[in-house]
Amino acid sequence: MKDRIPREEIEKWLVKLKAELKKTKPLSKKGEELYRNIEAYIHDTEHFMKEGDFVKAWELVSFAWGLLEAGMELEALKK
């Protein structure tokens, strides 16, 4: 099971990410770029979930979370 990620786990984090992103605003041009990239990773996550590639979907949702957290830490994004 180490090489498989349950769909439910990806969906759980994807729902949380979308909710957090709705509460988030960019504070700069870089923040706007990060915001768009997070949206793109969400879209890609959904695409790979439809394709059944849950490992790739997990990687993408995780990367999107990383961008969101980095944007907050760098004060390019805020709630």
PDB file of N, CA, C and O in Angstrom, chain B, residues numbered from 101:
ATOM      1  N   MET B 101       0.812  -1.199   0.000  1.00  0.00           N
ATOM      2  CA  MET B 101       0.000   0.000   0.000  1.00  0.00           C
ATOM      3  C   MET B 101       0.855   1.263   0.000  1.00  0.00           C
ATOM      4  O   MET B 101       0.316   2.360  -0.140  1.00  0.00           O
ATOM      5  N   LYS B 102       2.163   1.139   0.151  1.00  0.00           N
ATOM      6  CA  LYS B 102       3.028   2.317   0.194  1.00  0.00           C
ATOM      7  C   LYS B 102       3.032   3.092  -1.118  1.00  0.00           C
ATOM      8  O   LYS B 102       3.309   4.292  -1.117  1.00  0.00           O
ATOM      9  N   ASP B 103       2.737   2.446  -2.220  1.00  0.00           N
ATOM     10  CA  ASP B 103       2.776   3.111  -3.523  1.00  0.00           C
ATOM     11  C   ASP B 103       1.393   3.579  -3.975  1.00  0.00           C
ATOM     12  O   ASP B 103       1.217   3.956  -5.133  1.00  0.00           O
ATOM     13  N   ARG B 104       0.422   3.561  -3.080  1.00  0.00           N
ATOM     14  CA  ARG B 104      -0.942   3.970  -3.429  1.00  0.00           C
ATOM     15  C   ARG B 104      -1.443   5.028  -2.448  1.00  0.00           C
ATOM     16  O   ARG B 104      -1.142   5.005  -1.254  1.00  0.00           O
ATOM     17  N   ILE B 105      -2.202   5.934  -2.995  1.00  0.00           N
ATOM     18  CA  ILE B 105      -2.792   6.980  -2.171  1.00  0.00           C
ATOM     19  C   ILE B 105      -4.304   6.887  -2.337  1.00  0.00           C
ATOM     20  O   ILE B 105      -4.805   6.943  -3.460  1.00  0.00           O
ATOM     21  N   PRO B 106      -5.027   6.748  -1.253  1.00  0.00           N
ATOM     22  CA  PRO B 106      -6.486   6.639  -1.376  1.00  0.00           C
ATOM     23  C   PRO B 106      -7.102   7.926  -1.934  1.00  0.00           C
ATOM     24  O   PRO B 106      -6.736   9.031  -1.531  1.00  0.00           O
ATOM     25  N   ARG B 107      -8.023   7.762  -2.848  1.00  0.00           N
ATOM     26  CA  ARG B 107      -8.729   8.896  -3.455  1.00  0.00           C
ATOM     27  C   ARG B 107      -9.336   9.801  -2.377  1.00  0.00           C
ATOM     28  O   ARG B 107      -9.306  11.026  -2.491  1.00  0.00           O
ATOM     29  N   GLU B 108      -9.884   9.178  -1.332  1.00  0.00           N
ATOM     30  CA  GLU B 108     -10.537   9.951  -0.261  1.00  0.00           C
ATOM     31  C   GLU B 108      -9.561  10.900   0.421  1.00  0.00           C
ATOM     32  O   GLU B 108      -9.940  12.004   0.814  1.00  0.00           O
ATOM     33  N   GLU B 109      -8.328  10.486   0.561  1.00  0.00           N
ATOM     34  CA  GLU B 109      -7.312  11.342   1.196  1.00  0.00           C
ATOM     35  C   GLU B 109      -7.013  12.565   0.329  1.00  0.00           C
ATOM     36  O   GLU B 109      -6.886  13.680   0.837  1.00  0.00           O
ATOM     37  N   ILE B 110      -6.904  12.351  -0.956  1.00  0.00           N
ATOM     38  CA  ILE B 110      -6.661  13.468  -1.879  1.00  0.00           C
ATOM     39  C   ILE B 110      -7.854  14.408  -1.864  1.00  0.00           C
ATOM     40  O   ILE B 110      -7.689  15.626  -1.782  1.00  0.00           O
ATOM     41  N   GLU B 111      -9.049  13.851  -1.944  1.00  0.00           N
ATOM     42  CA  GLU B 111     -10.261  14.677  -1.947  1.00  0.00           C
ATOM     43  C   GLU B 111     -10.371  15.504  -0.671  1.00  0.00           C
ATOM     44  O   GLU B 111     -10.752  16.673  -0.715  1.00  0.00           O
ATOM     45  N   LYS B 112     -10.038  14.898   0.458  1.00  0.00           N
ATOM     46  CA  LYS B 112     -10.100  15.600   1.743  1.00  0.00           C
ATOM     47  C   LYS B 112      -9.205  16.844   1.715  1.00  0.00           C
ATOM     48  O   LYS B 112      -9.638  17.931   2.096  1.00  0.00           O
ATOM     49  N   TRP B 113      -7.966  16.680   1.267  1.00  0.00           N
ATOM     50  CA  TRP B 113      -7.026  17.799   1.247  1.00  0.00           C
ATOM     51  C   TRP B 113      -7.346  18.791   0.140  1.00  0.00           C
ATOM     52  O   TRP B 113      -7.065  19.981   0.280  1.00  0.00           O
ATOM     53  N   LEU B 114      -7.920  18.327  -0.940  1.00  0.00           N
ATOM     54  CA  LEU B 114      -8.318  19.219  -2.023  1.00  0.00           C
ATOM     55  C   LEU B 114      -9.464  20.130  -1.574  1.00  0.00           C
ATOM     56  O   LEU B 114      -9.458  21.325  -1.872  1.00  0.00           O
ATOM     57  N   VAL B 115     -10.429  19.582  -0.870  1.00  0.00           N
ATOM     58  CA  VAL B 115     -11.542  20.375  -0.342  1.00  0.00           C
ATOM     59  C   VAL B 115     -11.019  21.425   0.636  1.00  0.00           C
ATOM     60  O   VAL B 115     -11.427  22.585   0.582  1.00  0.00           O
ATOM     61  N   LYS B 116     -10.116  21.019   1.528  1.00  0.00           N
ATOM     62  CA  LYS B 116      -9.535  21.959   2.489  1.00  0.00           C
ATOM     63  C   LYS B 116      -8.763  23.067   1.775  1.00  0.00           C
ATOM     64  O   LYS B 116      -8.860  24.237   2.145  1.00  0.00           O
ATOM     65  N   LEU B 117      -8.002  22.693   0.759  1.00  0.00           N
ATOM     66  CA  LEU B 117      -7.214  23.674   0.003  1.00  0.00           C
ATOM     67  C   LEU B 117      -8.116  24.687  -0.680  1.00  0.00           C
ATOM     68  O   LEU B 117      -7.852  25.888  -0.627  1.00  0.00           O
ATOM     69  N   LYS B 118      -9.171  24.220  -1.317  1.00  0.00           N
ATOM     70  CA  LYS B 118     -10.101  25.136  -1.996  1.00  0.00           C
ATOM     71  C   LYS B 118     -10.739  26.104  -0.999  1.00  0.00           C
ATOM     72  O   LYS B 118     -10.898  27.287  -1.299  1.00  0.00           O
ATOM     73  N   ALA B 119     -11.101  25.609   0.177  1.00  0.00           N
ATOM     74  CA  ALA B 119     -11.704  26.462   1.203  1.00  0.00           C
ATOM     75  C   ALA B 119     -10.709  27.523   1.670  1.00  0.00           C
ATOM     76  O   ALA B 119     -11.074  28.687   1.838  1.00  0.00           O
ATOM     77  N   GLU B 120      -9.466  27.128   1.878  1.00  0.00           N
ATOM     78  CA  GLU B 120      -8.437  28.088   2.303  1.00  0.00           C
ATOM     79  C   GLU B 120      -8.171  29.123   1.215  1.00  0.00           C
ATOM     80  O   GLU B 120      -7.993  30.307   1.503  1.00  0.00           O
ATOM     81  N   LEU B 121      -8.145  28.671  -0.029  1.00  0.00           N
ATOM     82  CA  LEU B 121      -7.855  29.590  -1.131  1.00  0.00           C
ATOM     83  C   LEU B 121      -8.960  30.637  -1.270  1.00  0.00           C
ATOM     84  O   LEU B 121      -8.685  31.789  -1.606  1.00  0.00           O
ATOM     85  N   LYS B 122     -10.206  30.241  -1.013  1.00  0.00           N
ATOM     86  CA  LYS B 122     -11.316  31.198  -1.083  1.00  0.00           C
ATOM     87  C   LYS B 122     -11.159  32.330  -0.071  1.00  0.00           C
ATOM     88  O   LYS B 122     -11.634  33.443  -0.299  1.00  0.00           O
ATOM     89  N   LYS B 123     -10.492  32.042   1.046  1.00  0.00           N
ATOM     90  CA  LYS B 123     -10.301  33.042   2.097  1.00  0.00           C
ATOM     91  C   LYS B 123      -9.006  33.839   1.904  1.00  0.00           C
ATOM     92  O   LYS B 123      -8.677  34.698   2.722  1.00  0.00           O
ATOM     93  N   THR B 124      -8.287  33.559   0.845  1.00  0.00           N
ATOM     94  CA  THR B 124      -6.954  34.113   0.639  1.00  0.00           C
ATOM     95  C   THR B 124      -6.963  35.194  -0.432  1.00  0.00           C
ATOM     96  O   THR B 124      -7.682  35.108  -1.428  1.00  0.00           O
ATOM     97  N   LYS B 125      -6.134  36.226  -0.195  1.00  0.00           N
ATOM     98  CA  LYS B 125      -5.994  37.307  -1.165  1.00  0.00           C
ATOM     99  C   LYS B 125      -4.516  37.530  -1.471  1.00  0.00           C
ATOM    100  O   LYS B 125      -3.672  37.436  -0.580  1.00  0.00           O
ATOM    101  N   PRO B 126      -4.208  37.824  -2.720  1.00  0.00           N
ATOM    102  CA  PRO B 126      -2.826  38.184  -3.049  1.00  0.00           C
ATOM    103  C   PRO B 126      -2.531  39.609  -2.578  1.00  0.00           C
ATOM    104  O   PRO B 126      -3.403  40.477  -2.613  1.00  0.00           O
ATOM    105  N   LEU B 127      -1.301  39.835  -2.143  1.00  0.00           N
ATOM    106  CA  LEU B 127      -0.890  41.152  -1.657  1.00  0.00           C
ATOM    107  C   LEU B 127       0.067  41.863  -2.598  1.00  0.00           C
ATOM    108  O   LEU B 127       0.451  43.007  -2.356  1.00  0.00           O
ATOM    109  N   SER B 128       0.452  41.185  -3.671  1.00  0.00           N
ATOM    110  CA  SER B 128       1.436  41.757  -4.597  1.00  0.00           C
ATOM    111  C   SER B 128       1.322  41.040  -5.940  1.00  0.00           C
ATOM    112  O   SER B 128       0.536  40.105  -6.095  1.00  0.00           O
ATOM    113  N   LYS B 129       2.107  41.489  -6.892  1.00  0.00           N
ATOM    114  CA  LYS B 129       2.155  40.796  -8.201  1.00  0.00           C
ATOM    115  C   LYS B 129       2.597  39.350  -8.003  1.00  0.00           C
ATOM    116  O   LYS B 129       2.037  38.434  -8.605  1.00  0.00           O
ATOM    117  N   LYS B 130       3.602  39.153  -7.159  1.00  0.00           N
ATOM    118  CA  LYS B 130       4.077  37.795  -6.883  1.00  0.00           C
ATOM    119  C   LYS B 130       2.970  36.974  -6.226  1.00  0.00           C
ATOM    120  O   LYS B 130       2.819  35.785  -6.507  1.00  0.00           O
ATOM    121  N   GLY B 131       2.202  37.612  -5.354  1.00  0.00           N
ATOM    122  CA  GLY B 131       1.070  36.938  -4.723  1.00  0.00           C
ATOM    123  C   GLY B 131       0.022  36.526  -5.745  1.00  0.00           C
ATOM    124  O   GLY B 131      -0.547  35.438  -5.656  1.00  0.00           O
ATOM    125  N   GLU B 132      -0.230  37.394  -6.714  1.00  0.00           N
ATOM    126  CA  GLU B 132      -1.180  37.075  -7.782  1.00  0.00           C
ATOM    127  C   GLU B 132      -0.690  35.878  -8.590  1.00  0.00           C
ATOM    128  O   GLU B 132      -1.474  35.004  -8.961  1.00  0.00           O
ATOM    129  N   GLU B 133       0.600  35.848  -8.856  1.00  0.00           N
ATOM    130  CA  GLU B 133       1.191  34.732  -9.598  1.00  0.00           C
ATOM    131  C   GLU B 133       1.070  33.428  -8.800  1.00  0.00           C
ATOM    132  O   GLU B 133       0.702  32.390  -9.349  1.00  0.00           O
ATOM    133  N   LEU B 134       1.379  33.490  -7.515  1.00  0.00           N
ATOM    134  CA  LEU B 134       1.239  32.308  -6.664  1.00  0.00           C
ATOM    135  C   LEU B 134      -0.210  31.823  -6.632  1.00  0.00           C
ATOM    136  O   LEU B 134      -0.474  30.625  -6.732  1.00  0.00           O
ATOM    137  N   TYR B 135      -1.129  32.750  -6.495  1.00  0.00           N
ATOM    138  CA  TYR B 135      -2.557  32.424  -6.448  1.00  0.00           C
ATOM    139  C   TYR B 135      -2.975  31.690  -7.728  1.00  0.00           C
ATOM    140  O   TYR B 135      -3.643  30.657  -7.669  1.00  0.00           O
ATOM    141  N   ARG B 136      -2.577  32.231  -8.880  1.00  0.00           N
ATOM    142  CA  ARG B 136      -2.914  31.580 -10.163  1.00  0.00           C
ATOM    143  C   ARG B 136      -2.283  30.195 -10.256  1.00  0.00           C
ATOM    144  O   ARG B 136      -2.908  29.257 -10.750  1.00  0.00           O
ATOM    145  N   ASN B 137      -1.051  30.066  -9.783  1.00  0.00           N
ATOM    146  CA  ASN B 137      -0.383  28.765  -9.825  1.00  0.00           C
ATOM    147  C   ASN B 137      -1.082  27.747  -8.931  1.00  0.00           C
ATOM    148  O   ASN B 137      -1.204  26.578  -9.294  1.00  0.00           O
ATOM    149  N   ILE B 138      -1.537  28.188  -7.768  1.00  0.00           N
ATOM    150  CA  ILE B 138      -2.277  27.286  -6.880  1.00  0.00           C
ATOM    151  C   ILE B 138      -3.553  26.829  -7.569  1.00  0.00           C
ATOM    152  O   ILE B 138      -3.894  25.647  -7.527  1.00  0.00           O
ATOM    153  N   GLU B 139      -4.261  27.760  -8.204  1.00  0.00           N
ATOM    154  CA  GLU B 139      -5.475  27.391  -8.946  1.00  0.00           C
ATOM    155  C   GLU B 139      -5.153  26.380 -10.053  1.00  0.00           C
ATOM    156  O   GLU B 139      -5.913  25.437 -10.276  1.00  0.00           O
ATOM    157  N   ALA B 140      -4.040  26.577 -10.735  1.00  0.00           N
ATOM    158  CA  ALA B 140      -3.646  25.656 -11.810  1.00  0.00           C
ATOM    159  C   ALA B 140      -3.337  24.267 -11.253  1.00  0.00           C
ATOM    160  O   ALA B 140      -3.697  23.260 -11.863  1.00  0.00           O
ATOM    161  N   TYR B 141      -2.670  24.206 -10.095  1.00  0.00           N
ATOM    162  CA  TYR B 141      -2.369  22.912  -9.484  1.00  0.00           C
ATOM    163  C   TYR B 141      -3.648  22.219  -9.013  1.00  0.00           C
ATOM    164  O   TYR B 141      -3.745  20.993  -9.069  1.00  0.00           O
ATOM    165  N   ILE B 142      -4.620  22.988  -8.553  1.00  0.00           N
ATOM    166  CA  ILE B 142      -5.912  22.404  -8.187  1.00  0.00           C
ATOM    167  C   ILE B 142      -6.555  21.780  -9.426  1.00  0.00           C
ATOM    168  O   ILE B 142      -7.043  20.650  -9.383  1.00  0.00           O
ATOM    169  N   HIS B 143      -6.548  22.520 -10.513  1.00  0.00           N
ATOM    170  CA  HIS B 143      -7.114  22.010 -11.770  1.00  0.00           C
ATOM    171  C   HIS B 143      -6.390  20.731 -12.206  1.00  0.00           C
ATOM    172  O   HIS B 143      -7.027  19.754 -12.599  1.00  0.00           O
ATOM    173  N   ASP B 144      -5.074  20.748 -12.132  1.00  0.00           N
ATOM    174  CA  ASP B 144      -4.291  19.575 -12.527  1.00  0.00           C
ATOM    175  C   ASP B 144      -4.560  18.389 -11.602  1.00  0.00           C
ATOM    176  O   ASP B 144      -4.631  17.246 -12.054  1.00  0.00           O
ATOM    177  N   THR B 145      -4.709  18.665 -10.312  1.00  0.00           N
ATOM    178  CA  THR B 145      -5.038  17.598  -9.357  1.00  0.00           C
ATOM    179  C   THR B 145      -6.336  16.918  -9.758  1.00  0.00           C
ATOM    180  O   THR B 145      -6.423  15.691  -9.786  1.00  0.00           O
ATOM    181  N   GLU B 146      -7.348  17.729 -10.069  1.00  0.00           N
ATOM    182  CA  GLU B 146      -8.646  17.175 -10.469  1.00  0.00           C
ATOM    183  C   GLU B 146      -8.521  16.367 -11.762  1.00  0.00           C
ATOM    184  O   GLU B 146      -9.153  15.320 -11.905  1.00  0.00           O
ATOM    185  N   HIS B 147      -7.718  16.847 -12.688  1.00  0.00           N
ATOM    186  CA  HIS B 147      -7.512  16.125 -13.943  1.00  0.00           C
ATOM    187  C   HIS B 147      -6.916  14.736 -13.682  1.00  0.00           C
ATOM    188  O   HIS B 147      -7.417  13.735 -14.194  1.00  0.00           O
ATOM    189  N   PHE B 148      -5.849  14.686 -12.886  1.00  0.00           N
ATOM    190  CA  PHE B 148      -5.195  13.405 -12.649  1.00  0.00           C
ATOM    191  C   PHE B 148      -6.052  12.471 -11.799  1.00  0.00           C
ATOM    192  O   PHE B 148      -5.934  11.250 -11.905  1.00  0.00           O
ATOM    193  N   MET B 149      -6.907  13.038 -10.963  1.00  0.00           N
ATOM    194  CA  MET B 149      -7.839  12.180 -10.225  1.00  0.00           C
ATOM    195  C   MET B 149      -8.808  11.508 -11.194  1.00  0.00           C
ATOM    196  O   MET B 149      -9.103  10.320 -11.061  1.00  0.00           O
ATOM    197  N   LYS B 150      -9.303  12.274 -12.171  1.00  0.00           N
ATOM    198  CA  LYS B 150     -10.204  11.695 -13.177  1.00  0.00           C
ATOM    199  C   LYS B 150      -9.504  10.607 -13.982  1.00  0.00           C
ATOM    200  O   LYS B 150     -10.122   9.622 -14.387  1.00  0.00           O
ATOM    201  N   GLU B 151      -8.207  10.799 -14.208  1.00  0.00           N
ATOM    202  CA  GLU B 151      -7.425   9.809 -14.962  1.00  0.00           C
ATOM    203  C   GLU B 151      -7.074   8.588 -14.118  1.00  0.00           C
ATOM    204  O   GLU B 151      -6.613   7.577 -14.647  1.00  0.00           O
ATOM    205  N   GLY B 152      -7.290   8.681 -12.804  1.00  0.00           N
ATOM    206  CA  GLY B 152      -6.958   7.565 -11.925  1.00  0.00           C
ATOM    207  C   GLY B 152      -5.512   7.545 -11.474  1.00  0.00           C
ATOM    208  O   GLY B 152      -5.062   6.564 -10.882  1.00  0.00           O
ATOM    209  N   ASP B 153      -4.772   8.621 -11.746  1.00  0.00           N
ATOM    210  CA  ASP B 153      -3.368   8.710 -11.327  1.00  0.00           C
ATOM    211  C   ASP B 153      -3.318   9.430  -9.980  1.00  0.00           C
ATOM    212  O   ASP B 153      -3.068  10.633  -9.909  1.00  0.00           O
ATOM    213  N   PHE B 154      -3.562   8.667  -8.918  1.00  0.00           N
ATOM    214  CA  PHE B 154      -3.678   9.250  -7.591  1.00  0.00           C
ATOM    215  C   PHE B 154      -2.334   9.677  -7.015  1.00  0.00           C
ATOM    216  O   PHE B 154      -2.281  10.585  -6.186  1.00  0.00           O
ATOM    217  N   VAL B 155      -1.270   9.049  -7.431  1.00  0.00           N
ATOM    218  CA  VAL B 155       0.055   9.469  -6.970  1.00  0.00           C
ATOM    219  C   VAL B 155       0.367  10.859  -7.514  1.00  0.00           C
ATOM    220  O   VAL B 155       0.811  11.727  -6.763  1.00  0.00           O
ATOM    221  N   LYS B 156       0.145  11.081  -8.788  1.00  0.00           N
ATOM    222  CA  LYS B 156       0.385  12.394  -9.390  1.00  0.00           C
ATOM    223  C   LYS B 156      -0.558  13.433  -8.781  1.00  0.00           C
ATOM    224  O   LYS B 156      -0.144  14.558  -8.501  1.00  0.00           O
ATOM    225  N   ALA B 157      -1.815  13.063  -8.578  1.00  0.00           N
ATOM    226  CA  ALA B 157      -2.778  13.990  -7.976  1.00  0.00           C
ATOM    227  C   ALA B 157      -2.327  14.392  -6.571  1.00  0.00           C
ATOM    228  O   ALA B 157      -2.429  15.560  -6.195  1.00  0.00           O
ATOM    229  N   TRP B 158      -1.829  13.425  -5.798  1.00  0.00           N
ATOM    230  CA  TRP B 158      -1.339  13.714  -4.447  1.00  0.00           C
ATOM    231  C   TRP B 158      -0.141  14.663  -4.497  1.00  0.00           C
ATOM    232  O   TRP B 158      -0.051  15.603  -3.707  1.00  0.00           O
ATOM    233  N   GLU B 159       0.760  14.414  -5.416  1.00  0.00           N
ATOM    234  CA  GLU B 159       1.926  15.299  -5.564  1.00  0.00           C
ATOM    235  C   GLU B 159       1.476  16.729  -5.848  1.00  0.00           C
ATOM    236  O   GLU B 159       2.006  17.677  -5.268  1.00  0.00           O
ATOM    237  N   LEU B 160       0.509  16.882  -6.730  1.00  0.00           N
ATOM    238  CA  LEU B 160       0.068  18.214  -7.132  1.00  0.00           C
ATOM    239  C   LEU B 160      -0.679  18.942  -6.025  1.00  0.00           C
ATOM    240  O   LEU B 160      -0.455  20.134  -5.815  1.00  0.00           O
ATOM    241  N   VAL B 161      -1.555  18.254  -5.319  1.00  0.00           N
ATOM    242  CA  VAL B 161      -2.274  18.916  -4.227  1.00  0.00           C
ATOM    243  C   VAL B 161      -1.293  19.280  -3.108  1.00  0.00           C
ATOM    244  O   VAL B 161      -1.443  20.317  -2.461  1.00  0.00           O
ATOM    245  N   SER B 162      -0.303  18.435  -2.884  1.00  0.00           N
ATOM    246  CA  SER B 162       0.717  18.735  -1.881  1.00  0.00           C
ATOM    247  C   SER B 162       1.544  19.950  -2.286  1.00  0.00           C
ATOM    248  O   SER B 162       1.847  20.804  -1.453  1.00  0.00           O
ATOM    249  N   PHE B 163       1.904  20.029  -3.548  1.00  0.00           N
ATOM    250  CA  PHE B 163       2.678  21.163  -4.032  1.00  0.00           C
ATOM    251  C   PHE B 163       1.864  22.450  -3.921  1.00  0.00           C
ATOM    252  O   PHE B 163       2.399  23.495  -3.550  1.00  0.00           O
ATOM    253  N   ALA B 164       0.571  22.376  -4.243  1.00  0.00           N
ATOM    254  CA  ALA B 164      -0.297  23.555  -4.126  1.00  0.00           C
ATOM    255  C   ALA B 164      -0.351  24.044  -2.683  1.00  0.00           C
ATOM    256  O   ALA B 164      -0.299  25.248  -2.431  1.00  0.00           O
ATOM    257  N   TRP B 165      -0.457  23.108  -1.731  1.00  0.00           N
ATOM    258  CA  TRP B 165      -0.436  23.486  -0.312  1.00  0.00           C
ATOM    259  C   TRP B 165       0.873  24.182   0.034  1.00  0.00           C
ATOM    260  O   TRP B 165       0.887  25.171   0.766  1.00  0.00           O
ATOM    261  N   GLY B 166       1.973  23.657  -0.499  1.00  0.00           N
ATOM    262  CA  GLY B 166       3.280  24.268  -0.248  1.00  0.00           C
ATOM    263  C   GLY B 166       3.340  25.693  -0.763  1.00  0.00           C
ATOM    264  O   GLY B 166       3.879  26.576  -0.095  1.00  0.00           O
ATOM    265  N   LEU B 167       2.792  25.923  -1.943  1.00  0.00           N
ATOM    266  CA  LEU B 167       2.771  27.283  -2.490  1.00  0.00           C
ATOM    267  C   LEU B 167       1.925  28.208  -1.626  1.00  0.00           C
ATOM    268  O   LEU B 167       2.297  29.356  -1.383  1.00  0.00           O
ATOM    269  N   LEU B 168       0.785  27.702  -1.163  1.00  0.00           N
ATOM    270  CA  LEU B 168      -0.080  28.512  -0.313  1.00  0.00           C
ATOM    271  C   LEU B 168       0.643  28.883   0.985  1.00  0.00           C
ATOM    272  O   LEU B 168       0.633  30.045   1.391  1.00  0.00           O
ATOM    273  N   GLU B 169       1.255  27.916   1.619  1.00  0.00           N
ATOM    274  CA  GLU B 169       1.965  28.178   2.872  1.00  0.00           C
ATOM    275  C   GLU B 169       3.166  29.091   2.663  1.00  0.00           C
ATOM    276  O   GLU B 169       3.427  29.967   3.488  1.00  0.00           O
ATOM    277  N   ALA B 170       3.895  28.898   1.578  1.00  0.00           N
ATOM    278  CA  ALA B 170       5.035  29.768   1.287  1.00  0.00           C
ATOM    279  C   ALA B 170       4.564  31.194   1.012  1.00  0.00           C
ATOM    280  O   ALA B 170       5.178  32.158   1.471  1.00  0.00           O
ATOM    281  N   GLY B 171       3.483  31.319   0.269  1.00  0.00           N
ATOM    282  CA  GLY B 171       2.944  32.648  -0.016  1.00  0.00           C
ATOM    283  C   GLY B 171       2.541  33.384   1.244  1.00  0.00           C
ATOM    284  O   GLY B 171       2.755  34.591   1.355  1.00  0.00           O
ATOM    285  N   MET B 172       1.959  32.668   2.197  1.00  0.00           N
ATOM    286  CA  MET B 172       1.590  33.270   3.480  1.00  0.00           C
ATOM    287  C   MET B 172       2.846  33.682   4.256  1.00  0.00           C
ATOM    288  O   MET B 172       2.934  34.792   4.780  1.00  0.00           O
ATOM    289  N   GLU B 173       3.801  32.771   4.315  1.00  0.00           N
ATOM    290  CA  GLU B 173       5.041  33.030   5.056  1.00  0.00           C
ATOM    291  C   GLU B 173       5.806  34.227   4.484  1.00  0.00           C
ATOM    292  O   GLU B 173       6.383  35.016   5.232  1.00  0.00           O
ATOM    293  N   LEU B 174       5.807  34.353   3.168  1.00  0.00           N
ATOM    294  CA  LEU B 174       6.516  35.457   2.506  1.00  0.00           C
ATOM    295  C   LEU B 174       5.681  36.730   2.419  1.00  0.00           C
ATOM    296  O   LEU B 174       6.124  37.747   1.886  1.00  0.00           O
ATOM    297  N   GLU B 175       4.465  36.654   2.954  1.00  0.00           N
ATOM    298  CA  GLU B 175       3.529  37.783   2.962  1.00  0.00           C
ATOM    299  C   GLU B 175       3.164  38.260   1.557  1.00  0.00           C
ATOM    300  O   GLU B 175       2.947  39.449   1.322  1.00  0.00           O
ATOM    301  N   ALA B 176       3.101  37.303   0.634  1.00  0.00           N
ATOM    302  CA  ALA B 176       2.611  37.588  -0.717  1.00  0.00           C
ATOM    303  C   ALA B 176       1.117  37.267  -0.801  1.00  0.00           C
ATOM    304  O   ALA B 176       0.413  37.754  -1.686  1.00  0.00           O
ATOM    305  N   LEU B 177       0.647  36.439   0.137  1.00  0.00           N
ATOM    306  CA  LEU B 177      -0.764  36.059   0.256  1.00  0.00           C
ATOM    307  C   LEU B 177      -1.189  36.269   1.702  1.00  0.00           C
ATOM    308  O   LEU B 177      -0.373  36.182   2.619  1.00  0.00           O
ATOM    309  N   LYS B 178      -2.489  36.551   1.898  1.00  0.00           N
ATOM    310  CA  LYS B 178      -2.994  36.660   3.272  1.00  0.00           C
ATOM    311  C   LYS B 178      -4.446  36.209   3.328  1.00  0.00           C
ATOM    312  O   LYS B 178      -5.158  36.212   2.324  1.00  0.00           O
ATOM    313  N   LYS B 179      -4.868  35.822   4.528  1.00  0.00           N
ATOM    314  CA  LYS B 179      -6.265  35.461   4.772  1.00  0.00           C
ATOM    315  C   LYS B 179      -7.015  36.715   5.124  1.00  0.00           C
ATOM    316  O   LYS B 179      -8.220  36.664   5.374  1.00  0.00           O
TER     317      LYS B 179
END
